């Protein structure tokens, strides 16, 4: 299994473990140097994906509530291949699943 496949498989397992519904599209970016949220520059791999849309229906089958899934970015340390955090539009999802 190459790095791309390994990391995409890892993020899928992480999201399933923490009960997050996701869209099936994943984009894998080549290794790059990024300034992380703590201000340290580090080589990372980034995987982008979308959380699934949320649709709620009323008793007549009409859409009662709709929330569009948002893009998120999983940051992996390029040396250790460990998940550092997930950047969402409204904050960070930590490696323990907390927001």
Secondary structure, 3 states (H helix, E strand, C coil): CCHHHHHHHHHHHHHHHCCCCEEEEEEEEEEEEEECCCCCEEEEEEEEEEECCEEEECCCCCEEEEECCCEEEEEEECCCCCEEEEEECCEEECCCCCC
